[in-house]
């Protein structure tokens, strides 16, 4: 391979690496990560993490707390206005919640694991107004396999 051609190729590779580095750095700075930057490019204004939460083992009838983080990827405030659950065993406080641009906030979910033994799986939809009123699912799992705390 000719020396001039090899030097041009090396310069091109160096330039491409620099552009990639700057892009990744900007994504981390602006969005908290490359995956969040990709979500924003696809039109997603927020991300909820984690979307699957295991609260572990608990006594029958016990309440457990699960926390999820909502990150606003947009340049405008978003509002968390409610949570819809598949049961009446879920409680959320502190709503409505406004999250400023490029900020994040934690949402605390309290779940009652019930009185029967075994696996518990509940689905909740977090209602977020980002100009489009969206629902984001969160799955909460746990196990009722310890004795009832009140009786034993």
Secondary structure, 3 states (H helix, E strand, C coil): CCHHHHHHHHHHHHHHHHHHHHHHHHHHHHHCCHHHHHHHHCCCCEEEECCEEEEEEEECCCEEEEEEEEEECCCCCEEEEEEEECCCCEEECCCCEEECCCCEEEEEEEEECCCCCEEEEEEEEEEEECCCCEEEEEEEEEEEEECCCCCC
